[in-house]
Amino acid sequence: MVERAALDLDALAVSDRFRLFNFTRRDDHVTYLWILRSVDRRREVHQVQVGAHEVESTLRELAAHHPDAPIMDAPGLRRRLDELATDGVVHRFDDASRAGSLAGYRNRQSVYQFSELGYRAYRAVEGVLGARVEDVNLSRLVFSDVLEDLGALAEANRTGRVEDVYRRLSRLDSVMEDMGRRSAQFHVTLGEILRSTEASPEVFLRHKNALLVHMSDFMAELDRHLPRLDRAVHEVEATGLTTLLSRAADADERLFMDRSERLEDWHRRWRALRAWFATEGGTPTRAAELGQATRSAVSGVVALLRQITEAQRGGVNRSTQLRHLAAWVFDTPDDGAAHALMGAAFNTRSARHLGVAHEDGDEFSPSDSWHDAAGVEVSVTLFRNDRSPTPGVPKPVRRDRGARTELRRRQREDRETERASARRLVEDGAHERVLDDSDTRVLLRLVTKALESRSVVAGRLSSATGDDAGTLVRLVPSDQGATVRTVQGDLHLPGFRLELATRRGK
């Protein structure tokens, strides 16, 4: 199994990738989903780049079979496709060949295609929407396939068949990933079933036999294959693990990874596969842990079955109690009696005191009784009319020329102070001295603008440049990093160093 590289991304790269899901949070998110489905429909027929008119035509085709599909005009589609391009879900290109006139060319006849990460984000959303509880299962037949693949892998490495080594290792990696995903989904779904049995015990009772048989067969097959799988893993390693992984890296056809990266990747995959079946130092394997979790789940299912059976035999459970209470409330003579009955059943009473928040909320613990806590002042308006006091209609603004003149003078002084600080930063630099408040404020504003204009390459911040009023700052990658001392404390920039200069033309 391939280890996920998401933990190696920094916060900026994570935020950029989260931006791919912005369309799911818009008010018309369903419309964006249908637009992406139309683009994907064109991609399935090998039309990678599509225009707004082609998306409109595909939406009409989808609307013929799906009434929920929206029908939109080209300008509305183009606006939404541009927003998807801003989020990075699709790429936008200007295609002059699609413009039939000069006016059409000036209107920028754009074409769109999925970005790599954008297509993954779209497929992730479709995967969540298309998930079905009925699909989950623990595959017991997979163990015999894994055992056969391990035997064939050892034979292929022993005889030097490089392509067979690569095919068998790739298949084992896919099987391990699928088995981990299936087991996680099964136990999550089983927890949902056990949690919801009180509301719908009929569903649980209808599937209990199939559920117990399925888990029992899986555990029996797992117990039968665990020792054989352990021996098979060690037999593969006995044929030469270094040679095995080297052959897999040589046959790997991933173009954008060099051989050392492919070799390290296959080492990670083999360690993950080995952790599933090979015992070492008394540490339980992942397959053994899965079997233990399944046994615990069987015990939980049996206990819940006993509880439901006893409740139905006695005829009293929460469901029947609520039905009886509902019948009593329905038969009450008036609303007052119904409210009294519900209040007695759930121990609810109307509040007879009036309370507001204390000015210092940390002075008293939330667990303190209102009788022990200090009282607060309550306005007469809130007490008599149940309305919070308001300051009333705002008074007209009074013109004060003296105050406005003073504000302008302070603004001029602030601007001169900032210009002087910017000159000091360029001439003396930001290091080897302690920055005062004005220098710190100017430097932080420059660094903020540099980060806003950042460029992220391969999940890393490669460089960033920002300028303000003629002063230029550049964040350059550096292994040593940089530290700027200020009167308020130290500003650490791990992985970057600061370069300050005056922008040309100023």
N, C-alpha and C positions, 0 to 999 in steps of 0.2 A: 504494500500500500504506500502511496506517495504521501509524505508528510506535507501538510498544508503550510504555505509560506506566509499566511496572513499575519502571524505573530511578528514577522520581520519588518512589516510596513510601519513607517512612522505616522504620527497623527495627521500630518498634512495629506499623505497619500490615502489614508483611511477616509478622511473627509471628502477627498476627490471621488473616491469610489462610492461612498454613500450618496453622492450627488446623482449617481445613475438612477436612483430610485425616487427622484423628486416627482416624477410623473404619477406615482402612486398616491401622493399626498395632495394633489390638486383637486379642486372641486369636481371637475369633469374627468376624473381619472379613468373612468370606463371608456370614454371616447379615445383617450390616448392609448389604452390597451387595444382597442379595435384598430387603430391606425398602425400600431406595431404588428398586429396580426396580419394586416394587409401587406405590409412590407415583407413580413416573413413568408406570406403566400407567394409573393413574387420571387423571393429568394429560393423557394423550393423548386421553381422551374428555371433556376440558374440565371435569373435576371437580378444581378447584384445591385445595380443602381436604378432607382425609380424616381419619377417625377410626381408632382402633386396630382396631375390629371390621371396618371396610372394608379395611384393610390385611391383616388376617387372612384375609378372604374372597378377596382377590386372590392371596395366597400359596397358598391351596388350589387356585386355578385354575392358577397357574403350576406347582405340584407335579404336576398331572395330566399335564403335557407335559414337565416337567424333573424328573427324580428327585432332583437335588441341591437343589432348593428346599426350605427348612425349613418345617415346619408348627408354628406357635407359638400360644399362647393370648394373649388380649388383655392381661393384666397384663405378661407378658414383652415384648410388643411396645411397650406404653406406656413401659416403662422404657427400652428402647433408643431409642425416638423422642424421649424427653426428653433422652437423652444426645446425640443428633444435634442437638437444639435448643440444647443448651448449647454445642456446637461451632460453631453458626451455620449448619449445613447446611440446616436447616428452621426455619421459624417456628412457634411454638406459640400458639394462641389458645384461650380458654375460651369454649365455645359452650353457653350455658344451654338453648338450644332442643333440644339432644340429650339432656338429662337427663329421664328419665321419672318420677323421684321426687325427693324432697328429699335422700335418701341419695345418689342418683346425682349430684345437683348438688354435694353436698359432696365427692364423689370427683373433682370437677373433670373433667367430660367435655370433654377437650381435642380440638381438631382441629389438623392440621399441614399446612403447605404449604412447597414449596421456597422458600428465599431465592434471590435472583438469583445471588450468588456461590456458594451451595451447589449450585445446579443446574449451574453451570459446572464446579465441582469434580467432581461426579458424572459429568458427560459426559466430563471429561478422563480419569477412571479407566476408563470404558467404552471410550473411544477407544484407550487403551493395551491393554486386554484384547482388543479386537476387531481390533487391527492385524494385517494379513497381509502377508507378504513378497511374495506373488504380485501385490499391487495396485500395486507401485511401477513407474513408467515415466517416461520423458522424452517429453512430448507434443510431437511435431513439428508437428502440425496447428494448434497454438495461434498460430503466427506469422502465418499468413494471416488468422485472426480478428482479431488485434491490428491488423494493417495495415488491414483493412476498418473496424474501429471508429475508428481514428485519422482515416481519410478522412471517415467520416460525422460525427465530432466537429468537424472543421474546417468542413464544410459547414453543420452545425447552428449553430455559432457565427457563421458568416458571414451566415446568413439570420435569426439571432435567435430560433431555436426553443429556448426555455429548458429545457423538459422533456426534449427530446432530448439537450441538452448534459448534463443531470444523469444521464440513463439511460446514455449512452455512457461518461461518466467513471466511474460506479459499476461498470459492467461491466468496464472496463479495470482498475480497482483490484482487483476480485475475481480477474480473470485473472492479474494480476501476483502476487498473494498465493498463488494456487494453483500458479503456475509455480515460485515460490521454494520452496514446500513440497515439490513433486514432485522438484525437482532435488536438494534436501538429502536427502530420503528415499532417492532412487535411489543417490546416491554413498555414503551410509552403508551401505545394503544391499549394494552392490557390494563395499565393503570387507569386510563380513562374509563374503560368498561367497569372496573371494580368501583370506581368513584361514583358512577352514574347508576349503579344497580338499584339504589334505594328509590330513585325516581321511576325506573323502568325495569323491574326484576324480570318481567316476561322475556325481554331480549336476552338477558343473561341465561335464564333457564332454557331458552330455545337453543342456545349455542354451547351450553356447558359441556355436553358429551364430546362434541367435535373438538372443543378447546383442550380438554384434558387428554384426549387421545393424541392430538397433534403434539402437545408438549411431551407426553410420555414416549412417543415414538422418536422424537428428536433426541431426548436424553439417552434412550437405549442405543441409538445409532452413534451418538457422540461417545458414550462409554466404550463401545465396541471398537471404534476407530482411533481413539486417543493414543494407546500404546503403539499402534502400527504407524500412525503419523509421526510420532516422535522418532521412531527408528528410521523412517523414510527421510526425515530432515537430516539426521546425522549421516545417512548413507550418501545423500547429495553432497554434504560438506566434505566427506571422505574422498570424493573424486577430485577435489581441488576447488575450494571456494574462490580463490583469487583468479584462477583461470576461468571459472564459470562466469563471474561478474565481468571480467575483461572481455570475454566473448560477447556477452550481452551488450556491453557498451559499444563494441565494434559494429554489431549488427543494428544498433539503434539508429533510426533515420531522422531524429529530431535535428533540424538544420541549424537552429539558433542556439545550440548548446555545443560547446567544444567537448572533446573526449573526456577530459578530467571532470567536467561537470556531469556528464552522463554517467561516468563510473561512480562518482559520489552518490548520484541519485539512485543507482541500482544497489549500492551498499545500504542506503536507507530502506529501500523496499525489502531487501532480504532480511534486515534486522526486524522489520515489522512482521514479515511472514514467519520468521523464526519464533517471535514472541507469541504467536498464536498456538504453536504445537510443540515446540522443543522445550523440555524442562532443563533448568540450569540453576544449581545452587539451592534447590528446594523452593524456588519461587514458582507459584502456580502460573500456568499458561493462561492466555486470554480465553482459549477454548474451555479450560477447566472453570474459569471464573464465569463464563457464560452458562455452563452447566449448573453451577451452584445457584446463579440467579434464577435459572429456570426452575430448579427444585423449590426455591423459596416461593416463586410465583405459583407453582402447583399447590403448595401448602396454603397460600393465601386464597386461591380459588376454592379449595376444598372447605376451608373454614367459612368462607362467605356463602358457599352453597349450603352448609349446615345451618348457618344463621338464617338464610332466606327460607329454608324448608321448615325450620322451627317456627318462624314468624307466620308463615302461611298455615301451618298446622294449628297454631293458636288463634289465627284469624285477626290478630291485632299487630299492627305496625304503624309507622308514621303515616303511611298513605291512608290506611283505614281511619286513623284518628282524625286526619284533616278532612276526610269525606264526612265523617259524623259531625264535626264542628261546622262545616259548611251547611249541612242540612239543618242544624240547629239555628244558625244565623238566618237561613232562608225562611224558617218558620216563625221567627220572632214577629210580634204584632206591629212594631214601629221601628224607626231608625234609632231612636234612643236606646231601646232594648238591645238592638243589634250591636251598637257601639259599646254598650256596657258589657255584653257577652264577650266581644272581642278583646276589650280591655282586661277582663278577668282572665281570659285564656292566655294572653301573651303578657300579662302583668304590665300594661301600659297605663300611664296616668298623665293627665295634662299638667304642664308646668305651672306652678303658682308663684314663681318668683321671676324677677326681671334681672338680667345680668348683661354686662358688657365686659370687654377685654380690659385687663389692667394695663397701665402705661408701661410697666416693666414686667414683661411676660416671664422673664427668667427668675424673678424674685420668689415665685412660689412654684412648687412642683405640681405637675398635672395630676398627680395622685392625691394631693391634699383635698380634704373635704371643703365644700363651700362654707361650712360652719366654722372651720378653723382659719380659713384664709381671710385676709383683710378685705373690707368692703371698698367699693369704688363709688364715685359720685355719678348719679344718673340725672340727666337733664329732665326738666318738666315736660318738654315736648315729647320725648321718648316715652315717658311714663304715662302721660294722659292720652296721646294720640297715636302711639306706636310708630312714630316717625322720628328719624334722627335729626338733630338740629342742623340747620344750614346757615351759612354766613349771609344769605340774602342776595339781593340783586347787586352785582358789582358796581362800584361807584365809577363815574367817568374819570378817565386818565387826566391828571393835572399836568400841564406843560410846565416844565422847569428848565429854562434855558441854561441856568447855571450848572445844573446836574448834567445836562447833555454836553456842555463844554468840558466839564471835568472828566466825563467818560471818554470823550474824544482824546483828551490829553493823556489819559492813562493808556488808551489803545496805542497812541503814537509811541509812548515810552516802552510799552510791551514789544512793539514791533522792532524798535531800535535795539532793545535788549536781545531779542531773538536773532537779529542780524549780526550783532556783535558775537553772540554765542556761536553762530554758524561759522563766522570767520575764524574764531579761536579753534573750532573743531577741525577746520581745514588746515590751519597753520600749525597748530600744536598737536593735532591728532587726538584720539579718544583714549589712548593708553598712556602709561607712565605718569599719570596725574589723576587727581580726584576731581570729578566733574561736579560743578555746583548745580543747583536746581534748574537754572535756565539752560545750561548745556545739556543736562539730562533730558529735559523736556524736548529740546530740538532733536537730540539723537534718537529718542524713542519714536518721535513722529517720522523721522527718516527711515528707521528700521521697519516701522509699520507699513509704510508705502512700499518698501522693498519686498516685504513678505506678500503684500497684495499683488505684486506683479511677478510672483514666483513662477518658475517653470519646473515641473516635476517630470523626471525621466527615469523610467524603470523603477517607479516607486520611491525615488529619492529626490531630494531638493538639490538640483545641480548648481544653480546660481540665482541671485536676486539682486535687482537694482532699483533704486528709488531716488527721486530728487524732489526738492522743495525750495522754491525761491532762489534757484541758482546753485544750491548745494547738492552734491551727488554722493550717494552712499552705495557701496557695492558689497554684498555678502559673498565671499569667495570660500569654497570648500577648503577645509584645513583639518589635518589629523590632530593638531594640537588644540584647536579651538581658540577662543579668546575670552578675556574677562575685562570688563570695564568697571572701574571703581567710581562710585558716586557718593555723595554725602548721605544718601538714603540707604546705601548698601552696595553690594557687588552685583553686576549684571553679567551672567555667564551665557556664552554663545557656543555650546558644544558643536564641534564639527564645522565651524565657520570663523573667519576673521574679517575685520572691518577695514574697508578702504574708503577714505573720504577725499573728495576733490571738488573743485569748482567747475560747474558745467560750462562748457564752451559757449561763447556767445553772450555771456553775462558779465 
